[in-house]
Amino acid sequence: MKVLYENLPEVEIGGRRLVGRVLFGLLLLISVLVGATAGLLLVYTTDLPQVDALEAYRPSSITELYDDHNRVIGSFALQRRVVAGYDDFPTVLRDALVSIEDKDFYRHSGINFWRIVGAAYRDIESGGKVQGASTLTMQLARNLFLSPDRRWQRKVQEAMLAIQIERRFTKPQIFTLYANQIFLGHGVYGFESASEFYFSKPAKQLSLEEAALLAGLPKGPTIYSPINHPDRAQKRRNLVINAMLEDGKITAAQADAARQAPVVLHLAHDPNSLAPYFVEEIRRYLEGKYGTDQVHEGGLKVYTSLDVDMQKSANQAVLSGLASYERRHGWKGHLENVIDEGTTIDKYDHPDWDDEPEVDGYVHALVTSAGPGIATLKFGRYTAAMTQADVAWTQKKIPDLLKTGDICYVKILTLSANGAAHVSLEQDSGSQGALLAIDNATGGIKALVGGRDFNESKFDRATQALRQVGSSFKPYVYTTVIDEGATPDDTILDEPVSFETPSGPYTPHNYDEKFEGIITLRRALAQSRNIPALKLANKVGIKNVIDYAERFGITSKLPPYLPVALGSAEITLLEQTAAYSVFPNDGVRVTPRYIIRVTDYEGRVLEEDFPEVKDVVSERTARIMTSMLREVVLHGTGIAASKLPFPVAGKTGTTNDFTDAWFVGFSPTMSCGVWVGYDEKKSLGAKETGAHAALPIWMSFMTDAMAGKEVGDFQPSPIAQHAVAAKIDTPDTAPAAEESH
């Protein structure tokens, strides 16, 4: 070798040595770079999550509640998401999203190198950090496994994860995961849920402009919110449409038409607002059994007994009944004023305004101006001008009723698309009402109203409130007597009487302060006479009466004192209504139930509730009592209900000082109870009896609930109505009472 080099010129030898050194240096540099890169990748991928978990991955999804016709009535969720499949996302939505977010989605392998280089170059020029280069797969990796920070270390992890995801999953699978995971504003996750929230329809039915609007949201759900920033949302939507046109996904004519279309939203109603007290009962039960995480993230399907149509009727009946009560007692005023509380009119927002109002609904409105003959009001996006005719029932002039900044309670008479409304002034003085309806055959709760306004009070007056039931307790007294062999036509003496009690003499009186002498048991119950009820309870023993009440399902504590026979004990509306269903059920009690079936995310049945039945009294006793409670409606204190076009029976209840008003009754197929009162033990006012305050609400609901249904008739009583009467606690010389019917 030395000889060979000796024969070469020195320049050539030096050149070869230089080339060798350069090559060696390059190889060394490449080795260092490869080693460094490998080291960095090792460092930043050592703790990367395993994408294998994606094969079993299921995003947090909504637990939905359905009524008895599979209509959604409520939901629970930390993230409002409806999980959908690839085919559930229409082509127009897929094209829109790919065009604006990742044009090469169906061609790249997880990362788009040239897009990264271009974005990096632009950001270096502007002095910012690398951004805007993420593919859909990289966004999915970030959303599922990584934090949203923009450090370059996270970008490396994101890219590595994206490559792994692409190697393991198909493009449709990746798109589906992304489309279900992405946040799209206002607590909504995924495009199926977003379509239902913003447009009240499934994603399959999206138009071009609607799909483009949704596709523009991932870049900035808050910035481009079509609710809060419609102008920005429209510009972003049109940018998506232009991108689709450039990619050849739509024609120029389609693009022009879509860009010209206004942003029109059809925001979904909050399903929880229809039956909030019922939904809250379900939530408490589910969380107690399955845990909070499973209920709010597990995507359960809960099939309930509720009927949407009946619930709407119940809501309307209670609110209208309370409005009538308020009008009977005149204007009280004492309105809250937002200006006096330091809030400006422009910034005030009421919880009632969160949901879209409906005609015949009731809402709190803000008075924006008030003057002679007219007041202007605002609620949500609606405004209304209220004239003197709309406040006539108060017998006052508008300036004496309202001032700017007042929060008043109104009934919505009309609503217009342009935001104009017509309302009438109502009053909310704090009176409350509750209604509960149960299907006799199944025990299913079909409607439940726990109060006037769930936003103001979550306390459920149908299931949680213990209130004195008044004369609606008397059927347990008469059931005890009938079950021991008495008949409706047996007689008793309605006369002044005193009873000896441990606390001294007890001298009761009738509501009308009169006495009827010898009357039948049928008439005594129909006219709700107190003295006969007490005599009967004393004869059979109040402890025996309480035992019967408990057999009917009353679990509230009933003290063994004689006044309990007149309803001095406190019972919930749920207990009382369910107990009354024993009568039309021929003596059988069906335990009330809210839930029919619960399934998990995969459709597996977690629980199924079947009617639980128990014999309470004999068929004979139940049918006799039904006929006697039917008499209450035909000729007694509930006679107003006799005009209903189907057979009903029931009992009024009124407590001392008119603090509680009840009517509990039933048709052959449904039992319903209504309570009216104040949360505090406060009088409703003179003559606000169960017949006056509660029965009209009951009738309104039952009229709607039974409309168009085959109601049938009650089974005939086994006792002839004109049988020879026996005498209970009456003189032998007293003449027999004439039948009241």
C-alpha positions in Angstrom: 0.0 0.0 0.0 2.8 2.3 0.8 4.3 1.7 -2.6 1.1 2.5 -4.3 0.7 5.8 -2.4 4.3 6.7 -3.2 3.4 6.6 -6.9 0.4 9.0 -6.5 0.6 12.8 -6.5 0.3 14.4 -3.1 -2.8 16.4 -4.0 -4.8 13.3 -4.9 -3.7 11.5 -1.7 -4.8 14.5 0.3 -8.2 14.6 -1.5 -8.9 11.0 -0.7 -8.1 11.5 2.9 -10.4 14.5 3.1 -13.3 12.6 1.5 -12.8 9.7 3.9 -12.8 12.0 6.9 -16.0 13.8 5.6 -17.7 10.4 5.1 -16.7 9.3 8.5 -17.9 12.5 10.1 -21.3 12.2 8.3 -21.7 8.6 9.4 -20.8 9.6 12.9 -23.3 12.4 12.8 -26.0 10.2 11.4 -25.3 7.6 14.1 -25.5 10.3 16.8 -28.8 11.6 15.4 -30.3 8.2 15.1 -29.1 7.3 18.5 -30.4 10.5 20.0 -33.7 10.2 18.2 -34.1 6.6 19.3 -33.2 7.7 22.8 -35.7 10.4 22.8 -38.4 8.2 21.4 -37.6 5.6 24.0 -37.8 8.3 26.7 -41.1 9.7 25.5 -42.8 6.5 24.5 -41.8 4.4 27.5 -44.9 5.5 29.4 -47.2 5.8 26.5 -50.6 4.1 27.0 -51.2 0.9 25.2 -53.5 1.4 22.2 -54.7 -2.2 22.7 -57.0 -0.8 25.3 -58.9 1.0 22.4 -60.3 -2.3 21.3 -62.4 -2.4 24.4 -62.7 1.3 24.7 -66.1 2.8 25.4 -66.4 6.5 25.9 -68.5 7.9 28.8 -72.0 8.1 27.6 -75.5 9.3 28.7 -77.8 7.3 30.9 -81.2 7.8 29.3 -84.6 7.5 30.9 -87.6 6.4 28.7 -91.3 6.6 29.4 -93.7 3.7 28.7 -93.7 4.5 25.0 -89.9 4.7 24.8 -89.9 8.5 24.7 -86.9 10.2 26.4 -87.9 11.8 29.7 -84.5 12.5 31.2 -80.8 11.7 31.3 -77.8 11.7 33.5 -74.3 12.4 32.3 -71.0 14.0 33.1 -70.4 14.3 29.3 -73.5 14.5 27.2 -72.7 11.9 24.6 -74.7 9.5 22.4 -72.4 6.8 21.0 -73.0 6.2 17.3 -71.6 3.9 14.6 -69.7 4.9 11.5 -72.8 4.5 9.3 -74.7 6.8 11.7 -72.6 9.7 10.5 -73.8 10.7 7.0 -71.4 11.2 4.1 -71.9 14.9 4.1 -70.7 15.2 7.7 -67.7 12.9 7.1 -66.7 14.9 4.0 -67.1 18.2 5.9 -65.0 17.1 8.8 -62.2 15.6 6.7 -62.1 18.6 4.4 -61.6 21.1 7.2 -59.6 19.1 9.7 -57.6 16.5 7.7 -57.8 16.4 3.9 -55.4 13.4 3.7 -57.1 11.4 6.5 -57.9 8.4 4.2 -54.3 8.4 2.8 -51.8 9.1 5.6 -50.6 6.6 8.2 -51.4 8.7 11.3 -49.2 11.7 10.7 -48.9 14.1 7.7 -45.1 14.8 7.4 -45.4 17.6 4.9 -48.2 19.3 6.8 -46.0 19.2 9.9 -43.1 20.7 8.0 -45.3 23.4 6.5 -46.9 24.3 9.9 -43.5 24.3 11.6 -42.1 26.7 8.9 -45.1 29.1 9.3 -44.8 29.0 13.1 -41.1 29.6 13.0 -41.7 32.6 10.8 -44.3 33.9 13.2 -42.3 33.0 16.4 -45.0 30.7 17.7 -45.1 27.0 18.7 -45.9 24.2 16.3 -49.6 23.9 15.8 -52.3 23.2 13.3 -50.6 20.1 12.0 -52.5 17.4 13.9 -54.3 14.8 11.9 -57.7 13.4 13.1 -55.8 10.4 14.4 -53.4 12.6 16.3 -56.3 14.6 17.8 -57.9 11.3 18.8 -54.7 10.2 20.5 -54.5 13.5 22.3 -58.1 13.5 23.5 -58.0 9.9 24.7 -54.5 9.7 26.3 -52.7 12.9 26.5 -52.9 16.4 27.9 -53.8 19.4 25.7 -50.5 21.3 26.2 -48.4 22.2 23.2 -44.9 21.2 24.2 -42.9 19.4 21.5 -42.5 16.4 23.8 -46.3 15.9 23.8 -46.3 16.3 20.0 -43.8 13.4 19.8 -45.9 11.2 22.0 -49.0 12.2 20.0 -47.4 11.2 16.7 -46.2 7.9 18.1 -49.6 7.1 19.4 -51.2 8.1 16.1 -48.9 5.6 14.2 -49.8 2.8 16.6 -53.6 3.6 16.3 -53.3 3.6 12.5 -51.5 0.2 12.5 -54.2 -1.4 14.6 -57.5 0.1 13.5 -59.2 0.8 10.1 -60.0 4.4 9.0 -63.7 3.9 9.7 -63.0 2.7 13.2 -60.6 5.7 13.8 -63.2 8.1 12.4 -65.9 6.6 14.6 -63.8 6.9 17.8 -63.0 10.5 17.0 -66.6 11.4 16.1 -67.8 10.1 19.4 -65.1 11.5 21.5 -64.7 15.2 20.4 -66.0 18.0 22.5 -68.5 20.3 20.6 -69.5 22.9 23.1 -72.2 23.3 25.8 -71.4 20.1 27.5 -71.9 18.1 24.3 -69.5 15.4 23.2 -69.7 13.6 19.8 -71.5 14.5 16.6 -74.6 12.4 17.2 -75.2 14.2 20.5 -74.4 17.6 19.0 -76.9 17.0 16.2 -79.6 16.2 18.7 -78.7 19.2 20.9 -78.3 21.9 18.2 -80.9 20.6 15.7 -83.2 18.2 17.6 -82.6 15.4 15.1 -80.2 12.5 14.5 -77.0 13.1 12.6 -78.3 11.0 9.6 -80.8 13.8 8.9 -78.3 16.7 8.8 -78.3 19.0 5.8 -75.1 20.3 4.2 -75.1 23.6 6.0 -75.9 21.9 9.4 -73.1 19.3 8.9 -70.7 22.1 7.9 -71.6 24.0 11.1 -70.9 21.0 13.3 -67.7 20.2 11.4 -66.4 23.7 12.2 -66.8 23.3 16.0 -63.8 21.1 16.9 -61.4 24.0 16.2 -63.0 26.1 18.9 -66.3 25.0 20.4 -66.6 28.1 22.6 -65.3 30.6 20.1 -67.6 29.3 17.3 -70.6 28.4 19.4 -73.7 29.0 17.2 -75.7 29.9 20.4 -73.3 32.5 21.9 -71.6 33.6 18.7 -73.8 33.0 15.6 -71.8 35.4 13.4 -68.5 33.6 14.1 -70.2 30.2 13.7 -71.6 31.2 10.3 -68.2 32.4 9.0 -66.6 29.2 10.2 -69.4 27.1 8.6 -68.8 28.9 5.3 -65.1 28.2 5.5 -65.9 24.5 5.8 -68.2 24.7 2.8 -65.4 26.3 0.8 -63.1 23.5 1.8 -65.6 20.9 0.7 -65.9 22.7 -2.7 -62.1 22.8 -3.1 -62.0 19.0 -2.5 -64.8 18.3 -5.0 -67.2 17.0 -2.4 -70.0 19.4 -3.4 -70.9 21.4 -6.4 -70.6 25.2 -6.8 -74.4 25.5 -6.7 -74.6 23.5 -3.5 -71.9 25.6 -2.0 -73.6 28.8 -2.9 -77.0 27.7 -1.6 -75.4 26.5 1.7 -73.4 29.7 2.3 -76.5 31.8 1.8 -78.6 29.8 4.3 -79.0 31.4 7.7 -77.8 29.6 10.8 -81.1 28.1 12.1 -81.0 26.1 15.4 -83.6 23.9 16.9 -82.2 23.5 20.4 -83.4 20.4 22.1 -85.6 20.8 25.2 -84.0 19.6 28.4 -85.9 16.3 28.8 -85.4 16.5 32.6 -87.7 19.5 32.8 -90.8 17.5 31.9 -90.9 15.4 35.1 -88.0 16.6 37.2 -89.3 15.2 40.5 -89.8 11.8 38.9 -86.4 11.9 37.3 -84.8 12.8 40.7 -86.5 9.8 42.3 -84.9 7.6 39.6 -81.5 9.2 40.1 -81.5 8.6 43.8 -82.5 5.0 43.3 -80.0 4.2 40.6 -77.0 5.9 42.3 -77.8 3.9 45.5 -77.9 0.6 43.5 -75.3 1.1 40.8 -73.1 3.9 42.0 -72.6 7.5 40.7 -70.0 6.7 38.1 -72.1 4.0 36.5 -75.2 6.2 36.4 -73.5 9.2 35.0 -70.9 7.6 32.7 -72.1 4.1 32.0 -74.8 4.7 29.3 -77.6 2.8 31.0 -81.0 2.6 29.5 -83.8 3.0 32.1 -87.3 2.1 31.0 -89.8 3.7 33.4 -93.6 3.6 34.0 -94.1 7.3 33.3 -96.4 8.4 30.5 -95.2 11.7 28.8 -98.7 12.8 27.8 -100.2 12.2 31.3 -97.2 14.0 32.8 -97.9 17.0 30.6 -101.5 17.0 31.7 -100.5 16.7 35.4 -98.1 19.7 35.1 -100.8 21.8 33.5 -103.5 20.8 35.9 -101.4 21.6 39.0 -100.1 25.0 37.7 -103.6 26.0 36.5 -105.2 24.9 39.7 -102.7 26.9 41.8 -103.3 29.9 39.5 -107.0 29.7 40.2 -106.4 29.4 43.9 -104.2 32.5 43.8 -106.7 34.6 41.9 -109.5 33.7 44.4 -107.4 35.3 47.2 -106.5 38.5 45.5 -103.3 40.3 44.6 -100.6 40.2 47.4 -97.7 41.8 45.7 -94.3 41.7 47.4 -92.4 41.1 44.2 -88.7 40.7 44.0 -87.0 43.6 42.2 -83.6 42.9 40.6 -82.6 46.6 40.5 -83.2 46.9 44.3 -80.9 43.9 44.6 -78.1 45.5 42.6 -78.6 43.7 39.3 -79.1 45.4 36.0 -82.0 44.5 33.7 -79.6 43.6 30.9 -77.6 41.1 33.0 -80.5 39.4 34.8 -81.3 35.8 33.9 -83.9 33.5 35.5 -83.7 29.7 35.7 -87.1 29.5 34.1 -85.5 30.9 30.9 -83.2 27.9 30.4 -85.9 25.9 28.7 -88.0 26.9 25.7 -91.4 28.2 26.9 -94.7 26.8 25.7 -98.2 28.2 25.3 -100.3 27.8 28.4 -97.2 27.5 30.4 -96.2 29.6 33.4 -92.9 31.5 33.7 -91.3 34.2 35.8 -90.8 37.4 33.7 -88.8 40.5 34.2 -90.6 43.9 34.0 -88.5 46.1 31.7 -90.9 49.1 31.9 -94.3 49.9 33.5 -96.6 52.8 33.0 -100.3 53.7 32.7 -102.1 51.0 30.8 -99.1 48.9 29.7 -96.1 47.1 31.0 -93.3 45.5 28.9 -91.8 42.2 30.0 -88.9 39.9 29.1 -88.4 36.2 29.5 -85.6 34.5 27.7 -85.6 35.6 24.1 -89.3 36.7 24.2 -90.8 40.1 25.0 -94.4 40.8 25.8 -96.6 43.9 26.3 -99.1 43.4 29.0 -102.2 45.6 29.0 -104.8 46.4 31.7 -107.0 43.6 30.5 -104.3 41.1 31.3 -104.3 42.2 35.0 -108.0 42.8 35.4 -108.5 40.1 38.0 -106.3 42.0 40.4 -108.7 45.0 40.3 -105.7 47.3 40.3 -103.9 49.5 37.8 -100.6 48.4 36.3 -98.5 51.2 38.0 -99.9 50.0 41.3 -98.9 46.4 40.5 -95.6 46.5 38.7 -92.4 48.6 38.4 -89.3 48.3 36.3 -87.1 45.5 37.6 -89.9 43.5 39.2 -90.0 39.7 38.7 -93.6 38.7 38.1 -95.3 35.4 37.4 -97.2 35.1 34.1 -99.2 32.7 32.0 -98.1 32.5 28.4 -101.1 32.9 26.1 -99.3 33.1 22.7 -95.8 32.9 21.3 -94.6 34.2 17.9 -91.6 33.2 15.9 -90.3 36.8 15.9 -90.0 36.7 19.7 -93.2 38.4 20.6 -95.5 37.0 23.2 -98.8 37.6 24.9 -99.1 36.9 28.6 -101.4 37.4 31.5 -100.4 38.3 35.1 -100.6 35.6 37.6 -99.3 35.2 41.2 -96.9 32.9 43.1 -97.5 33.6 46.8 -95.9 30.3 47.8 -98.8 27.9 47.5 -97.8 24.4 46.5 -99.5 21.5 44.9 -98.6 17.8 44.3 -100.2 15.1 42.1 -99.5 11.4 41.7 -101.2 9.0 39.3 -100.8 5.2 39.4 -101.9 2.5 37.0 -104.2 0.2 39.0 -103.2 -3.0 37.2 -99.5 -2.6 37.2 -98.7 -0.2 40.0 -96.7 1.9 37.5 -96.5 5.6 38.4 -97.8 7.4 35.3 -97.4 11.0 36.4 -95.8 12.8 39.3 -95.7 16.5 40.2 -93.8 17.2 43.4 -94.3 21.0 43.5 -94.9 24.2 41.6 -91.2 24.7 40.5 -88.4 22.3 40.7 -85.8 25.1 40.1 -86.9 26.8 43.2 -87.4 23.7 45.4 -86.2 20.1 44.9 -88.3 18.9 47.8 -90.8 16.4 46.5 -94.2 17.0 48.1 -95.7 13.8 46.5 -93.2 11.3 48.0 -91.4 13.2 50.8 -93.9 15.5 52.4 -95.8 14.1 55.5 -99.1 16.0 55.7 -102.3 15.5 57.6 -104.8 13.8 55.3 -108.0 14.9 56.9 -111.2 13.0 55.9 -109.4 11.1 53.2 -108.4 8.8 56.0 -112.0 7.8 56.7 -112.2 5.0 54.1 -109.9 2.9 56.3 -112.4 3.3 59.2 -115.3 2.2 57.0 -113.2 -0.6 55.4 -112.6 -2.0 58.9 -116.3 -1.9 59.7 -117.4 -3.4 56.4 -114.8 -6.1 56.6 -116.2 -7.1 60.0 -119.7 -7.6 58.4 -121.4 -4.2 58.3 -123.2 -3.0 55.1 -123.4 0.5 53.6 -127.1 0.6 54.5 -126.6 0.0 58.2 -127.4 3.1 60.2 -125.7 5.2 62.8 -126.7 8.2 64.9 -125.1 11.5 64.0 -125.4 13.4 67.3 -123.3 15.4 69.8 -120.9 13.1 71.6 -117.8 13.2 73.9 -115.1 10.5 74.1 -113.0 9.9 77.1 -109.3 9.9 76.2 -106.1 9.7 78.3 -105.7 13.4 77.9 -109.3 14.2 78.9 -112.7 14.4 77.3 -112.7 14.8 73.5 -115.8 16.5 72.0 -115.6 16.6 68.2 -117.9 18.4 65.8 -118.9 18.1 62.2 -117.7 20.5 59.5 -121.0 22.3 59.2 -121.6 22.3 63.0 -124.9 20.4 62.4 -126.1 16.8 63.2 -128.2 14.7 60.9 -129.6 12.1 63.3 -129.9 8.6 62.0 -128.1 8.1 58.7 -126.7 5.2 56.7 -123.0 4.5 56.6 -123.1 5.2 52.9 -124.4 8.7 53.5 -122.1 9.3 56.5 -119.1 8.7 54.3 -120.4 10.5 51.3 -121.1 13.6 53.4 -117.9 13.2 55.3 -119.7 13.3 58.7 -117.1 13.3 61.5 -119.2 12.0 64.4 -120.2 8.7 62.7 -116.6 8.1 61.6 -115.4 8.6 65.2 -118.1 6.4 66.6 -117.3 3.6 64.2 -113.5 3.9 64.9 -114.2 3.8 68.6 -116.5 0.7 68.2 -114.0 -1.4 66.3 -110.9 0.1 68.0 -108.6 2.7 66.6 -105.7 0.2 66.7 -107.7 -2.1 64.5 -108.3 0.8 62.0 -104.6 1.6 62.0 -103.8 -2.1 61.3 -106.0 -1.9 58.3 -104.4 1.3 57.1 -101.0 -0.4 57.3 -102.3 -3.4 55.4 -103.2 -0.9 52.6 -99.5 0.2 52.5 -99.4 3.1 54.9 -96.0 3.0 56.4 -96.0 6.5 58.1 -96.3 6.3 61.9 -99.9 6.4 63.0 -100.4 7.1 66.7 -103.2 5.1 68.3 -105.4 8.1 69.1 -109.0 8.4 68.2 -108.6 11.7 66.2 -106.5 9.7 63.7 -109.9 8.5 62.4 -110.4 12.0 61.1 -107.0 12.2 59.4 -104.9 13.9 62.1 -102.0 11.6 61.2 -99.4 12.6 58.6 -99.1 10.5 55.4 -97.4 11.0 52.0 -99.4 11.5 48.9 -97.7 8.4 47.4 -98.8 6.2 50.3 -102.4 7.5 50.2 -102.8 7.2 46.4 -101.3 3.7 46.3 -103.6 2.6 49.1 -106.7 3.8 47.4 -105.8 1.7 44.3 -106.7 -1.4 46.4 -110.4 -0.6 46.1 -110.7 -0.8 42.3 -108.3 -3.7 42.3 -110.8 -5.9 44.2 -108.8 -5.8 47.4 -105.4 -6.4 45.9 -102.5 -4.0 46.5 -100.0 -3.6 43.7 -96.8 -2.0 45.0 -96.1 1.3 43.2 -93.1 1.2 40.9 -91.1 3.7 38.8 -88.8 1.4 36.8 -89.8 -1.4 34.4 -86.3 -2.4 33.2 -82.7 -1.3 33.3 -80.1 -2.4 30.7 -76.4 -1.7 30.4 -74.5 -0.1 27.5 -74.5 -3.4 25.6 -78.2 -4.0 26.1 -77.9 -6.6 28.8 -80.8 -6.5 31.3 -79.5 -5.5 34.8 -82.9 -5.6 36.5 -86.5 -6.1 35.6 -89.3 -5.1 37.9 -92.5 -7.1 37.8 -95.7 -6.0 39.6 -95.6 -7.1 43.3 -99.1 -7.9 44.5 -100.6 -8.6 47.9 -104.1 -9.4 49.2 -105.4 -6.7 51.5 -109.1 -7.1 51.9 -111.7 -9.4 50.4 -113.3 -8.8 47.0 -116.6 -8.2 48.8 -115.2 -5.5 51.0 -113.3 -3.8 48.2 -116.4 -3.6 45.9 -118.6 -2.4 48.7 -116.1 0.4 49.5 -115.8 1.3 45.9 -119.6 1.7 45.7 -119.5 3.9 48.9 -116.7 6.1 47.5 -118.6 6.3 44.3 -121.4 7.8 46.4 -119.1 10.5 47.5 -118.8 11.6 43.9 -122.5 11.1 43.0 -124.1 12.7 46.0 -121.4 13.8 48.5 -118.6 16.2 49.0 -117.0 15.2 45.6 -120.1 15.8 43.6 -118.4 18.1 41.2 -116.6 15.1 39.7 -120.0 13.5 38.8 -120.0 15.4 35.5 -117.0 13.5 34.3 -118.0 11.2 31.3 -116.6 8.1 33.0 -117.1 6.4 36.4 -114.9 7.7 39.2 -114.9 7.4 43.0 -112.9 9.0 45.7 -112.7 11.0 48.9 -112.1 14.7 49.8 -109.9 15.6 52.7 -109.6 18.9 54.6 -107.6 19.6 57.8 -108.2 22.0 60.6 -107.8 25.7 59.7 -107.7 24.6 56.0 -104.0 24.0 56.0 -104.2 20.9 53.7 -106.6 20.1 50.9 -106.9 16.6 49.4 -108.7 14.6 46.9 -107.8 11.0 46.3 -109.8 9.0 43.9 -109.8 6.5 41.1 -111.4 5.3 37.9 -111.5 1.6 37.1 -108.0 1.8 35.6 -106.2 4.6 37.4 -105.8 6.0 40.9 -104.8 9.7 41.4 -104.2 11.8 44.4 -103.9 15.6 44.7 -102.7 17.7 47.6 -102.7 21.5 47.9 -101.2 23.6 50.7 -98.2 25.6 51.8 -94.9 24.1 52.9 -95.3 25.7 56.3 -98.5 24.8 58.2 -100.3 27.9 57.0 -104.0 28.2 56.2 -105.1 28.2 52.6 -108.0 30.4 53.5 -111.6 30.1 54.6 -113.5 27.3 52.7 -110.5 26.1 50.8 -111.6 22.5 51.3 -110.4 19.5 49.4 -113.5 19.8 47.1 -112.7 23.5 46.4 -108.8 23.5 46.1 -107.8 19.9 45.2 -110.7 18.3 43.3 -110.6 20.7 40.3 -107.0 19.8 39.7 -107.9 16.1 40.0 -110.7 16.4 37.5 -108.6 18.4 35.0 -105.9 15.7 35.1 -108.3 12.7 34.9 -110.2 14.2 32.1 -107.1 14.4 30.0 -105.6 11.1 31.2 -108.7 9.1 30.4 -109.5 10.8 27.1 -109.7 8.4 24.2 -109.2 5.4 26.5 -111.5 2.5 27.3 -112.1 3.2 30.9 -114.7 0.4 31.6 -116.9 0.3 34.7 -116.6 -0.6 38.3 -117.5 -4.1 39.4 -121.0 -4.2 41.0 -121.3 -4.2 44.7 -122.4 -7.5 46.2 -124.7 -5.7 48.6 -128.1 -4.6 47.3 -128.5 -0.9 47.9 -132.0 -1.2 49.3 -131.3 -4.1 51.7 -132.9 -4.0 55.1 -130.6 -1.8 57.2 -129.1 -2.8 60.5 -128.6 -0.3 63.3 -125.2 0.7 64.6 -125.3 2.7 67.8 -128.9 4.0 67.2 -132.0 3.8 69.5 -134.4 1.0 68.8 -137.3 3.5 68.5 -135.5 5.8 66.0 -136.9 5.8 62.4 -134.8 4.3 59.6 -132.9 6.9 57.6 -133.9 7.5 54.0 -131.3 6.6 51.4 -129.4 9.6 50.2 -129.4 8.4 46.6 
